[in-house]
Amino acid sequence: MKYVRGIRWYMVTLVTLALIVNYLARNTLSVAAPTMMKELDMSTQQYSYIVVAWQICYAVMQPVAGYILDAVGTKIGFGIFALAWSLVCAAAAFATGWQSLAFFRALLGITEAAGIPGGVKASTEWFPAKERSVAIGWFNIGSSIGALCAPPLVVWTILHGGWKMSFVVVGALGVIWFVLWMLFYKSPRDQKLLSPEERAYILEGQEKSPEKVQRESWTKIVRSRNFWSIAIPRFLSEPAWQTFNAWIPLYMATERHMNIKEIAMFAWLPFLAADIGCVLGGYLSPLFHKHLKVSLFTSRKLVMLVGSLSMIGPACVGFVDSPYVAIALLSIGGFAHQTLSGALYSITSDVFTKNQVATATGLTGMSGYLGATLFTLLFGILVTQIGYGPLFVLLAAFDLVAVAVVFAIARPRPEAIA
């Protein structure tokens, strides 16, 4: 038998590609928004309702998606959800007004909810604890790459075929990924190309817990201290990332008066910085662990602290006149959030077992997107009254409080590796 060396990295690459198409699908709306709002005669408040429709359904579906993934397995569960979100994304081309568009975005929220829980579950299956923050950093980069690629791709399709073509093209990319996933992804248990040495390296480096245990109920997970140590920070921190995804192109068009070509040129920069945050944040954890002589768990919290302090950058966006400086500050915000977010996902994998992690990630994700939904409703109302600046200050404050909560109440499982 010929084995593939380092096959765990090929598996996380597949997950990264999934997050790319996932975020392409959700960010298509924000890039197309200035054009669609004119063609469909939508107001800013109606646009916020469309965003909220996605967020509510995504939030409610996250624990359901996580439970399904834990029940049927990563390959089948993730694959079905990905095919569904790709078809729903393409179907948005049939929207004729803000109500029908909100309906299609709601369906997209339901189907995309498996993205992050599936990625965390696959990383927990395939990586030892000491490498898990790096793996999560690499798959989480997919969310930023998807958001990064959306502006040039969507603007190109708008200029060559209209906004409807944008949704169809992105949906087609998702179907292609589904085929690749079903052909190549296997769990470590079923992967015949995994060498005995790599299998031993993965399993010996994971937390010592039974492979098959009874899944805990949602209520038991929710009653645990560690659930709230993740759920509260997710509630506070997720509004920042969803604001970046849903509002940056519109901010550039309305507040900074950029045209569609300028949006294509600059709107991807915050997400490029977010990519750096994903990867650098993943490597910072083992770096802190090694050089600061702290536990892996503490190192994850220190990475969150770095991210939260960096959020001071976008908090200053209302104080600058130059649109280019504003984009630079928002880029710092993209870096900040993904650094913080990746560390929080790693902490989630530390405090829940492999058999619980997708469900727990879904439940805490629901908390995050409920926070994002409430903030989006507030954003849609206040942005025309007080402007973007004060709202970005509020997002930075939320992240600082989120990190304080993690430091105060999060605790690793007794069997987790130090």
DODORO-118317 format. One record per residue (C-alpha): x, y, z; residue number from 1; residue in one letter. Coordinates in steps of 0.2 Angstrom, whole numbers, m for minus. Example, Ala and Ser with C-alpha at 12.3 -4.5 7.8 and 13.67 -1.06 7.14 Angstrom:
REM residues 2
<rec east="62" north="m22" up="39" nr="1" rest="A"/>
<rec east="68" north="m5" up="36" nr="2" rest="S"/>
//
This chain:
REM residues 418
<rec east="0" north="0" up="0" nr="1" rest="M"/>
<rec east="7" north="17" up="m5" nr="2" rest="K"/>
<rec east="3" north="30" up="8" nr="3" rest="Y"/>
<rec east="1" north="49" up="6" nr="4" rest="V"/>
<rec east="12" north="58" up="18" nr="5" rest="R"/>
<rec east="4" north="72" up="28" nr="6" rest="G"/>
<rec east="m13" north="68" up="21" nr="7" rest="I"/>
<rec east="m21" north="77" up="36" nr="8" rest="R"/>
<rec east="m16" north="93" up="27" nr="9" rest="W"/>
<rec east="m25" north="88" up="11" nr="10" rest="Y"/>
<rec east="m41" north="85" up="22" nr="11" rest="M"/>
<rec east="m40" north="102" up="29" nr="12" rest="V"/>
<rec east="m37" north="109" up="12" nr="13" rest="T"/>
<rec east="m54" north="102" up="6" nr="14" rest="L"/>
<rec east="m62" north="110" up="22" nr="15" rest="V"/>
<rec east="m54" north="127" up="17" nr="16" rest="T"/>
<rec east="m61" north="126" up="0" nr="17" rest="L"/>
<rec east="m78" north="123" up="7" nr="18" rest="A"/>
<rec east="m77" north="139" up="18" nr="19" rest="L"/>
<rec east="m71" north="148" up="2" nr="20" rest="I"/>
<rec east="m87" north="144" up="m8" nr="21" rest="V"/>
<rec east="m97" north="146" up="8" nr="22" rest="N"/>
<rec east="m92" north="164" up="10" nr="23" rest="Y"/>
<rec east="m92" north="167" up="m8" nr="24" rest="L"/>
<rec east="m111" north="163" up="m7" nr="25" rest="A"/>
<rec east="m115" north="174" up="8" nr="26" rest="R"/>
<rec east="m104" north="189" up="2" nr="27" rest="N"/>
<rec east="m111" north="189" up="m16" nr="28" rest="T"/>
<rec east="m126" north="199" up="m9" nr="29" rest="L"/>
<rec east="m115" north="213" up="m1" nr="30" rest="S"/>
<rec east="m105" north="216" up="m16" nr="31" rest="V"/>
<rec east="m120" north="216" up="m28" nr="32" rest="A"/>
<rec east="m130" north="226" up="m15" nr="33" rest="A"/>
<rec east="m127" north="244" up="m23" nr="34" rest="P"/>
<rec east="m132" north="238" up="m40" nr="35" rest="T"/>
<rec east="m147" north="227" up="m34" nr="36" rest="M"/>
<rec east="m154" north="241" up="m22" nr="37" rest="M"/>
<rec east="m156" north="252" up="m38" nr="38" rest="K"/>
<rec east="m163" north="239" up="m49" nr="39" rest="E"/>
<rec east="m175" north="232" up="m36" nr="40" rest="L"/>
<rec east="m179" north="249" up="m28" nr="41" rest="D"/>
<rec east="m173" north="244" up="m10" nr="42" rest="M"/>
<rec east="m170" north="255" up="4" nr="43" rest="S"/>
<rec east="m156" north="253" up="17" nr="44" rest="T"/>
<rec east="m168" north="247" up="30" nr="45" rest="Q"/>
<rec east="m175" north="234" up="18" nr="46" rest="Q"/>
<rec east="m157" north="228" up="14" nr="47" rest="Y"/>
<rec east="m155" north="226" up="33" nr="48" rest="S"/>
<rec east="m170" north="215" up="33" nr="49" rest="Y"/>
<rec east="m163" north="204" up="20" nr="50" rest="I"/>
<rec east="m146" north="202" up="30" nr="51" rest="V"/>
<rec east="m156" north="198" up="45" nr="52" rest="V"/>
<rec east="m166" north="185" up="36" nr="53" rest="A"/>
<rec east="m150" north="175" up="33" nr="54" rest="W"/>
<rec east="m143" north="178" up="50" nr="55" rest="Q"/>
<rec east="m159" north="172" up="60" nr="56" rest="I"/>
<rec east="m160" north="156" up="50" nr="57" rest="C"/>
<rec east="m141" north="153" up="51" nr="58" rest="Y"/>
<rec east="m142" north="156" up="70" nr="59" rest="A"/>
<rec east="m156" north="145" up="73" nr="60" rest="V"/>
<rec east="m150" north="131" up="61" nr="61" rest="M"/>
<rec east="m132" north="131" up="68" nr="62" rest="Q"/>
<rec east="m136" north="119" up="83" nr="63" rest="P"/>
<rec east="m146" north="108" up="71" nr="64" rest="V"/>
<rec east="m133" north="107" up="58" nr="65" rest="A"/>
<rec east="m120" north="103" up="72" nr="66" rest="G"/>
<rec east="m131" north="89" up="79" nr="67" rest="Y"/>
<rec east="m133" north="82" up="61" nr="68" rest="I"/>
<rec east="m115" north="82" up="58" nr="69" rest="L"/>
<rec east="m111" north="73" up="75" nr="70" rest="D"/>
<rec east="m125" north="60" up="71" nr="71" rest="A"/>
<rec east="m122" north="56" up="52" nr="72" rest="V"/>
<rec east="m103" north="60" up="51" nr="73" rest="G"/>
<rec east="m93" north="74" up="43" nr="74" rest="T"/>
<rec east="m92" north="67" up="25" nr="75" rest="K"/>
<rec east="m111" north="64" up="22" nr="76" rest="I"/>
<rec east="m117" north="79" up="33" nr="77" rest="G"/>
<rec east="m105" north="92" up="27" nr="78" rest="F"/>
<rec east="m107" north="86" up="9" nr="79" rest="G"/>
<rec east="m127" north="87" up="9" nr="80" rest="I"/>
<rec east="m127" north="104" up="17" nr="81" rest="F"/>
<rec east="m114" north="111" up="4" nr="82" rest="A"/>
<rec east="m124" north="105" up="m11" nr="83" rest="L"/>
<rec east="m139" north="113" up="m4" nr="84" rest="A"/>
<rec east="m132" north="130" up="0" nr="85" rest="W"/>
<rec east="m124" north="130" up="m18" nr="86" rest="S"/>
<rec east="m141" north="127" up="m26" nr="87" rest="L"/>
<rec east="m150" north="139" up="m15" nr="88" rest="V"/>
<rec east="m137" north="152" up="m19" nr="89" rest="C"/>
<rec east="m140" north="150" up="m38" nr="90" rest="A"/>
<rec east="m159" north="151" up="m35" nr="91" rest="A"/>
<rec east="m157" north="169" up="m28" nr="92" rest="A"/>
<rec east="m156" north="174" up="m47" nr="93" rest="A"/>
<rec east="m175" north="172" up="m47" nr="94" rest="F"/>
<rec east="m178" north="186" up="m34" nr="95" rest="A"/>
<rec east="m189" north="200" up="m40" nr="96" rest="T"/>
<rec east="m189" north="211" up="m24" nr="97" rest="G"/>
<rec east="m183" north="212" up="m7" nr="98" rest="W"/>
<rec east="m196" north="200" up="0" nr="99" rest="Q"/>
<rec east="m191" north="186" up="m12" nr="100" rest="S"/>
<rec east="m173" north="190" up="m10" nr="101" rest="L"/>
<rec east="m175" north="188" up="9" nr="102" rest="A"/>
<rec east="m183" north="171" up="7" nr="103" rest="F"/>
<rec east="m169" north="165" up="m4" nr="104" rest="F"/>
<rec east="m156" north="172" up="9" nr="105" rest="R"/>
<rec east="m166" north="163" up="23" nr="106" rest="A"/>
<rec east="m164" north="147" up="14" nr="107" rest="L"/>
<rec east="m145" north="150" up="12" nr="108" rest="L"/>
<rec east="m144" north="154" up="30" nr="109" rest="G"/>
<rec east="m152" north="137" up="34" nr="110" rest="I"/>
<rec east="m140" north="127" up="23" nr="111" rest="T"/>
<rec east="m124" north="137" up="26" nr="112" rest="E"/>
<rec east="m125" north="134" up="45" nr="113" rest="A"/>
<rec east="m115" north="118" up="44" nr="114" rest="A"/>
<rec east="m99" north="127" up="37" nr="115" rest="G"/>
<rec east="m90" north="131" up="53" nr="116" rest="I"/>
<rec east="m96" north="116" up="64" nr="117" rest="P"/>
<rec east="m91" north="105" up="50" nr="118" rest="G"/>
<rec east="m74" north="113" up="49" nr="119" rest="G"/>
<rec east="m71" north="112" up="67" nr="120" rest="V"/>
<rec east="m77" north="94" up="68" nr="121" rest="K"/>
<rec east="m65" north="89" up="53" nr="122" rest="A"/>
<rec east="m50" north="97" up="61" nr="123" rest="S"/>
<rec east="m54" north="89" up="78" nr="124" rest="T"/>
<rec east="m55" north="72" up="69" nr="125" rest="E"/>
<rec east="m39" north="74" up="59" nr="126" rest="W"/>
<rec east="m27" north="84" up="70" nr="127" rest="F"/>
<rec east="m18" north="82" up="87" nr="128" rest="P"/>
<rec east="m22" north="95" up="100" nr="129" rest="A"/>
<rec east="m5" north="104" up="98" nr="130" rest="K"/>
<rec east="m8" north="107" up="79" nr="131" rest="E"/>
<rec east="m27" north="110" up="80" nr="132" rest="R"/>
<rec east="m26" north="129" up="81" nr="133" rest="S"/>
<rec east="m15" north="129" up="65" nr="134" rest="V"/>
<rec east="m27" north="118" up="56" nr="135" rest="A"/>
<rec east="m42" north="129" up="62" nr="136" rest="I"/>
<rec east="m32" north="144" up="56" nr="137" rest="G"/>
<rec east="m30" north="137" up="39" nr="138" rest="W"/>
<rec east="m48" north="131" up="36" nr="139" rest="F"/>
<rec east="m54" north="147" up="44" nr="140" rest="N"/>
<rec east="m44" north="157" up="31" nr="141" rest="I"/>
<rec east="m57" north="150" up="18" nr="142" rest="G"/>
<rec east="m70" north="162" up="25" nr="143" rest="S"/>
<rec east="m58" north="177" up="22" nr="144" rest="S"/>
<rec east="m53" north="171" up="5" nr="145" rest="I"/>
<rec east="m71" north="169" up="0" nr="146" rest="G"/>
<rec east="m75" north="186" up="6" nr="147" rest="A"/>
<rec east="m59" north="192" up="m2" nr="148" rest="L"/>
<rec east="m63" north="185" up="m19" nr="149" rest="C"/>
<rec east="m81" north="190" up="m19" nr="150" rest="A"/>
<rec east="m78" north="209" up="m24" nr="151" rest="P"/>
<rec east="m68" north="206" up="m40" nr="152" rest="P"/>
<rec east="m78" north="190" up="m45" nr="153" rest="L"/>
<rec east="m95" north="198" up="m42" nr="154" rest="V"/>
<rec east="m91" north="215" up="m50" nr="155" rest="V"/>
<rec east="m84" north="206" up="m65" nr="156" rest="W"/>
<rec east="m100" north="195" up="m67" nr="157" rest="T"/>
<rec east="m111" north="211" up="m65" nr="158" rest="I"/>
<rec east="m102" north="220" up="m78" nr="159" rest="L"/>
<rec east="m103" north="205" up="m90" nr="160" rest="H"/>
<rec east="m119" north="197" up="m86" nr="161" rest="G"/>
<rec east="m129" north="206" up="m72" nr="162" rest="G"/>
<rec east="m131" north="203" up="m54" nr="163" rest="W"/>
<rec east="m141" north="187" up="m57" nr="164" rest="K"/>
<rec east="m126" north="179" up="m65" nr="165" rest="M"/>
<rec east="m116" north="182" up="m50" nr="166" rest="S"/>
<rec east="m127" north="170" up="m39" nr="167" rest="F"/>
<rec east="m127" north="157" up="m53" nr="168" rest="V"/>
<rec east="m108" north="157" up="m55" nr="169" rest="V"/>
<rec east="m105" north="155" up="m36" nr="170" rest="V"/>
<rec east="m118" north="142" up="m35" nr="171" rest="G"/>
<rec east="m109" north="132" up="m48" nr="172" rest="A"/>
<rec east="m93" north="133" up="m39" nr="173" rest="L"/>
<rec east="m101" north="125" up="m24" nr="174" rest="G"/>
<rec east="m107" north="110" up="m34" nr="175" rest="V"/>
<rec east="m90" north="107" up="m41" nr="176" rest="I"/>
<rec east="m83" north="107" up="m23" nr="177" rest="W"/>
<rec east="m97" north="95" up="m18" nr="178" rest="F"/>
<rec east="m91" north="82" up="m31" nr="179" rest="V"/>
<rec east="m73" north="84" up="m25" nr="180" rest="L"/>
<rec east="m78" north="82" up="m7" nr="181" rest="W"/>
<rec east="m88" north="66" up="m10" nr="182" rest="M"/>
<rec east="m73" north="59" up="m20" nr="183" rest="L"/>
<rec east="m59" north="62" up="m9" nr="184" rest="F"/>
<rec east="m64" north="66" up="9" nr="185" rest="Y"/>
<rec east="m63" north="51" up="22" nr="186" rest="K"/>
<rec east="m62" north="50" up="41" nr="187" rest="S"/>
<rec east="m45" north="44" up="48" nr="188" rest="P"/>
<rec east="m54" north="28" up="52" nr="189" rest="R"/>
<rec east="m58" north="25" up="34" nr="190" rest="D"/>
<rec east="m44" north="33" up="25" nr="191" rest="Q"/>
<rec east="m33" north="19" up="18" nr="192" rest="K"/>
<rec east="m20" north="31" up="12" nr="193" rest="L"/>
<rec east="m16" north="37" up="30" nr="194" rest="L"/>
<rec east="0" north="29" up="35" nr="195" rest="S"/>
<rec east="1" north="19" up="52" nr="196" rest="P"/>
<rec east="14" north="32" up="58" nr="197" rest="E"/>
<rec east="3" north="47" up="54" nr="198" rest="E"/>
<rec east="m12" north="39" up="62" nr="199" rest="R"/>
<rec east="m3" north="35" up="78" nr="200" rest="A"/>
<rec east="4" north="53" up="78" nr="201" rest="Y"/>
<rec east="m14" north="60" up="76" nr="202" rest="I"/>
<rec east="m22" north="49" up="89" nr="203" rest="L"/>
<rec east="m9" north="49" up="102" nr="204" rest="E"/>
<rec east="m9" north="68" up="102" nr="205" rest="G"/>
<rec east="m28" north="70" up="104" nr="206" rest="Q"/>
<rec east="m37" north="71" up="121" nr="207" rest="E"/>
<rec east="m39" north="54" up="129" nr="208" rest="K"/>
<rec east="m57" north="51" up="128" nr="209" rest="S"/>
<rec east="m67" north="36" up="121" nr="210" rest="P"/>
<rec east="m70" north="36" up="102" nr="211" rest="E"/>
<rec east="m88" north="31" up="105" nr="212" rest="K"/>
<rec east="m98" north="39" up="119" nr="213" rest="V"/>
<rec east="m116" north="43" up="120" nr="214" rest="Q"/>
<rec east="m119" north="61" up="114" nr="215" rest="R"/>
<rec east="m124" north="73" up="127" nr="216" rest="E"/>
<rec east="m141" north="82" up="125" nr="217" rest="S"/>
<rec east="m141" north="100" up="120" nr="218" rest="W"/>
<rec east="m148" north="104" up="137" nr="219" rest="T"/>
<rec east="m134" north="97" up="146" nr="220" rest="K"/>
<rec east="m121" north="106" up="135" nr="221" rest="I"/>
<rec east="m130" north="122" up="137" nr="222" rest="V"/>
<rec east="m130" north="120" up="156" nr="223" rest="R"/>
<rec east="m111" north="118" up="157" nr="224" rest="S"/>
<rec east="m100" north="132" up="162" nr="225" rest="R"/>
<rec east="m89" north="130" up="147" nr="226" rest="N"/>
<rec east="m104" north="132" up="135" nr="227" rest="F"/>
<rec east="m107" north="150" up="142" nr="228" rest="W"/>
<rec east="m88" north="154" up="141" nr="229" rest="S"/>
<rec east="m89" north="152" up="122" nr="230" rest="I"/>
<rec east="m107" north="157" up="119" nr="231" rest="A"/>
<rec east="m106" north="174" up="127" nr="232" rest="I"/>
<rec east="m90" north="179" up="118" nr="233" rest="P"/>
<rec east="m97" north="173" up="102" nr="234" rest="R"/>
<rec east="m113" north="184" up="105" nr="235" rest="F"/>
<rec east="m102" north="199" up="107" nr="236" rest="L"/>
<rec east="m89" north="196" up="94" nr="237" rest="S"/>
<rec east="m99" north="189" up="79" nr="238" rest="E"/>
<rec east="m107" north="206" up="75" nr="239" rest="P"/>
<rec east="m90" north="213" up="70" nr="240" rest="A"/>
<rec east="m87" north="200" up="56" nr="241" rest="W"/>
<rec east="m105" north="200" up="50" nr="242" rest="Q"/>
<rec east="m104" north="219" up="49" nr="243" rest="T"/>
<rec east="m88" north="218" up="38" nr="244" rest="F"/>
<rec east="m96" north="205" up="27" nr="245" rest="N"/>
<rec east="m113" north="213" up="24" nr="246" rest="A"/>
<rec east="m109" north="232" up="25" nr="247" rest="W"/>
<rec east="m91" north="236" up="19" nr="248" rest="I"/>
<rec east="m96" north="237" up="0" nr="249" rest="P"/>
<rec east="m111" north="248" up="4" nr="250" rest="L"/>
<rec east="m101" north="258" up="16" nr="251" rest="Y"/>
<rec east="m88" north="262" up="2" nr="252" rest="M"/>
<rec east="m102" north="267" up="m10" nr="253" rest="A"/>
<rec east="m113" north="278" up="2" nr="254" rest="T"/>
<rec east="m100" north="285" up="15" nr="255" rest="E"/>
<rec east="m84" north="285" up="4" nr="256" rest="R"/>
<rec east="m93" north="288" up="m13" nr="257" rest="H"/>
<rec east="m83" north="275" up="m22" nr="258" rest="M"/>
<rec east="m90" north="268" up="m38" nr="259" rest="N"/>
<rec east="m92" north="249" up="m42" nr="260" rest="I"/>
<rec east="m74" north="248" up="m50" nr="261" rest="K"/>
<rec east="m66" north="256" up="m35" nr="262" rest="E"/>
<rec east="m76" north="244" up="m24" nr="263" rest="I"/>
<rec east="m69" north="229" up="m34" nr="264" rest="A"/>
<rec east="m52" north="237" up="m31" nr="265" rest="M"/>
<rec east="m52" north="240" up="m13" nr="266" rest="F"/>
<rec east="m66" north="230" up="m4" nr="267" rest="A"/>
<rec east="m56" north="214" up="m4" nr="268" rest="W"/>
<rec east="m42" north="222" up="7" nr="269" rest="L"/>
<rec east="m50" north="219" up="24" nr="270" rest="P"/>
<rec east="m52" north="201" up="20" nr="271" rest="F"/>
<rec east="m34" north="199" up="14" nr="272" rest="L"/>
<rec east="m29" north="206" up="31" nr="273" rest="A"/>
<rec east="m42" north="193" up="39" nr="274" rest="A"/>
<rec east="m33" north="179" up="30" nr="275" rest="D"/>
<rec east="m17" north="185" up="38" nr="276" rest="I"/>
<rec east="m26" north="185" up="55" nr="277" rest="G"/>
<rec east="m32" north="167" up="52" nr="278" rest="C"/>
<rec east="m15" north="160" up="48" nr="279" rest="V"/>
<rec east="m5" north="170" up="60" nr="280" rest="L"/>
<rec east="m17" north="168" up="74" nr="281" rest="G"/>
<rec east="m16" north="149" up="72" nr="282" rest="G"/>
<rec east="3" north="149" up="73" nr="283" rest="Y"/>
<rec east="3" north="162" up="88" nr="284" rest="L"/>
<rec east="m4" north="149" up="99" nr="285" rest="S"/>
<rec east="10" north="136" up="98" nr="286" rest="P"/>
<rec east="22" north="150" up="98" nr="287" rest="L"/>
<rec east="16" north="157" up="115" nr="288" rest="F"/>
<rec east="15" north="140" up="121" nr="289" rest="H"/>
<rec east="33" north="137" up="118" nr="290" rest="K"/>
<rec east="41" north="153" up="122" nr="291" rest="H"/>
<rec east="30" north="160" up="136" nr="292" rest="L"/>
<rec east="29" north="143" up="144" nr="293" rest="K"/>
<rec east="11" north="143" up="146" nr="294" rest="V"/>
<rec east="m2" north="129" up="143" nr="295" rest="S"/>
<rec east="m10" north="127" up="125" nr="296" rest="L"/>
<rec east="m26" north="133" up="133" nr="297" rest="F"/>
<rec east="m19" north="149" up="140" nr="298" rest="T"/>
<rec east="m10" north="152" up="123" nr="299" rest="S"/>
<rec east="m27" north="152" up="114" nr="300" rest="R"/>
<rec east="m33" north="165" up="126" nr="301" rest="K"/>
<rec east="m18" north="176" up="123" nr="302" rest="L"/>
<rec east="m21" north="175" up="104" nr="303" rest="V"/>
<rec east="m39" north="181" up="108" nr="304" rest="M"/>
<rec east="m32" north="196" up="118" nr="305" rest="L"/>
<rec east="m21" north="201" up="103" nr="306" rest="V"/>
<rec east="m36" north="201" up="91" nr="307" rest="G"/>
<rec east="m47" north="211" up="103" nr="308" rest="S"/>
<rec east="m34" north="224" up="106" nr="309" rest="L"/>
<rec east="m32" north="226" up="87" nr="310" rest="S"/>
<rec east="m50" north="230" up="85" nr="311" rest="M"/>
<rec east="m45" north="248" up="91" nr="312" rest="I"/>
<rec east="m41" north="251" up="72" nr="313" rest="G"/>
<rec east="m58" north="250" up="65" nr="314" rest="P"/>
<rec east="m65" north="259" up="80" nr="315" rest="A"/>
<rec east="m55" north="275" up="73" nr="316" rest="C"/>
<rec east="m63" north="274" up="56" nr="317" rest="V"/>
<rec east="m75" north="288" up="60" nr="318" rest="G"/>
<rec east="m61" north="300" up="64" nr="319" rest="F"/>
<rec east="m52" north="299" up="47" nr="320" rest="V"/>
<rec east="m56" north="309" up="31" nr="321" rest="D"/>
<rec east="m46" north="298" up="18" nr="322" rest="S"/>
<rec east="m56" north="283" up="11" nr="323" rest="P"/>
<rec east="m40" north="274" up="9" nr="324" rest="Y"/>
<rec east="m35" north="276" up="27" nr="325" rest="V"/>
<rec east="m53" north="270" up="32" nr="326" rest="A"/>
<rec east="m50" north="255" up="21" nr="327" rest="I"/>
<rec east="m33" north="252" up="30" nr="328" rest="A"/>
<rec east="m42" north="253" up="47" nr="329" rest="L"/>
<rec east="m55" north="241" up="42" nr="330" rest="L"/>
<rec east="m41" north="230" up="36" nr="331" rest="S"/>
<rec east="m34" north="230" up="54" nr="332" rest="I"/>
<rec east="m52" north="225" up="59" nr="333" rest="G"/>
<rec east="m52" north="210" up="47" nr="334" rest="G"/>
<rec east="m36" north="204" up="54" nr="335" rest="F"/>
<rec east="m42" north="207" up="72" nr="336" rest="A"/>
<rec east="m58" north="198" up="71" nr="337" rest="H"/>
<rec east="m51" north="182" up="62" nr="338" rest="Q"/>
<rec east="m36" north="181" up="74" nr="339" rest="T"/>
<rec east="m49" north="182" up="89" nr="340" rest="L"/>
<rec east="m61" north="170" up="80" nr="341" rest="S"/>
<rec east="m49" north="156" up="76" nr="342" rest="G"/>
<rec east="m43" north="156" up="94" nr="343" rest="A"/>
<rec east="m61" north="155" up="100" nr="344" rest="L"/>
<rec east="m64" north="140" up="89" nr="345" rest="Y"/>
<rec east="m48" north="132" up="95" nr="346" rest="S"/>
<rec east="m54" north="134" up="113" nr="347" rest="I"/>
<rec east="m71" north="126" up="108" nr="348" rest="T"/>
<rec east="m61" north="111" up="103" nr="349" rest="S"/>
<rec east="m52" north="111" up="119" nr="350" rest="D"/>
<rec east="m67" north="111" up="131" nr="351" rest="V"/>
<rec east="m78" north="99" up="121" nr="352" rest="F"/>
<rec east="m75" north="81" up="116" nr="353" rest="T"/>
<rec east="m74" north="75" up="98" nr="354" rest="K"/>
<rec east="m92" north="68" up="100" nr="355" rest="N"/>
<rec east="m99" north="85" up="106" nr="356" rest="Q"/>
<rec east="m89" north="98" up="97" nr="357" rest="V"/>
<rec east="m100" north="100" up="81" nr="358" rest="A"/>
<rec east="m115" north="101" up="92" nr="359" rest="T"/>
<rec east="m107" north="113" up="104" nr="360" rest="A"/>
<rec east="m100" north="124" up="90" nr="361" rest="T"/>
<rec east="m117" north="125" up="82" nr="362" rest="G"/>
<rec east="m125" north="130" up="99" nr="363" rest="L"/>
<rec east="m112" north="143" up="102" nr="364" rest="T"/>
<rec east="m113" north="149" up="84" nr="365" rest="G"/>
<rec east="m132" north="151" up="86" nr="366" rest="M"/>
<rec east="m128" north="163" up="101" nr="367" rest="S"/>
<rec east="m115" north="172" up="89" nr="368" rest="G"/>
<rec east="m127" north="175" up="75" nr="369" rest="Y"/>
<rec east="m141" north="180" up="87" nr="370" rest="L"/>
<rec east="m130" north="194" up="93" nr="371" rest="G"/>
<rec east="m126" north="198" up="74" nr="372" rest="A"/>
<rec east="m144" north="199" up="70" nr="373" rest="T"/>
<rec east="m148" north="211" up="84" nr="374" rest="L"/>
<rec east="m134" north="222" up="79" nr="375" rest="F"/>
<rec east="m138" north="222" up="61" nr="376" rest="T"/>
<rec east="m156" north="227" up="65" nr="377" rest="L"/>
<rec east="m148" north="241" up="76" nr="378" rest="L"/>
<rec east="m136" north="245" up="62" nr="379" rest="F"/>
<rec east="m149" north="247" up="49" nr="380" rest="G"/>
<rec east="m159" north="259" up="59" nr="381" rest="I"/>
<rec east="m144" north="270" up="67" nr="382" rest="L"/>
<rec east="m132" north="270" up="52" nr="383" rest="V"/>
<rec east="m143" north="284" up="43" nr="384" rest="T"/>
<rec east="m144" north="293" up="60" nr="385" rest="Q"/>
<rec east="m127" north="293" up="68" nr="386" rest="I"/>
<rec east="m116" north="286" up="54" nr="387" rest="G"/>
<rec east="m104" north="271" up="54" nr="388" rest="Y"/>
<rec east="m91" north="278" up="66" nr="389" rest="G"/>
<rec east="m99" north="276" up="82" nr="390" rest="P"/>
<rec east="m105" north="259" up="78" nr="391" rest="L"/>
<rec east="m88" north="253" up="74" nr="392" rest="F"/>
<rec east="m82" north="259" up="91" nr="393" rest="V"/>
<rec east="m96" north="249" up="99" nr="394" rest="L"/>
<rec east="m90" north="233" up="89" nr="395" rest="L"/>
<rec east="m72" north="236" up="97" nr="396" rest="A"/>
<rec east="m79" north="237" up="114" nr="397" rest="A"/>
<rec east="m89" north="221" up="112" nr="398" rest="F"/>
<rec east="m73" north="211" up="107" nr="399" rest="D"/>
<rec east="m64" north="218" up="122" nr="400" rest="L"/>
<rec east="m78" north="212" up="134" nr="401" rest="V"/>
<rec east="m78" north="195" up="125" nr="402" rest="A"/>
<rec east="m60" north="192" up="129" nr="403" rest="V"/>
<rec east="m63" north="196" up="147" nr="404" rest="A"/>
<rec east="m77" north="183" up="148" nr="405" rest="V"/>
<rec east="m65" north="170" up="141" nr="406" rest="V"/>
<rec east="m52" north="174" up="153" nr="407" rest="F"/>
<rec east="m64" north="174" up="168" nr="408" rest="A"/>
<rec east="m74" north="158" up="165" nr="409" rest="I"/>
<rec east="m67" north="146" up="152" nr="410" rest="A"/>
<rec east="m59" north="131" up="159" nr="411" rest="R"/>
<rec east="m50" north="116" up="149" nr="412" rest="P"/>
<rec east="m57" north="98" up="151" nr="413" rest="R"/>
<rec east="m47" north="88" up="164" nr="414" rest="P"/>
<rec east="m41" north="76" up="150" nr="415" rest="E"/>
<rec east="m36" north="90" up="138" nr="416" rest="A"/>
<rec east="m17" north="91" up="134" nr="417" rest="I"/>
<rec east="m8" north="105" up="143" nr="418" rest="A"/>
//
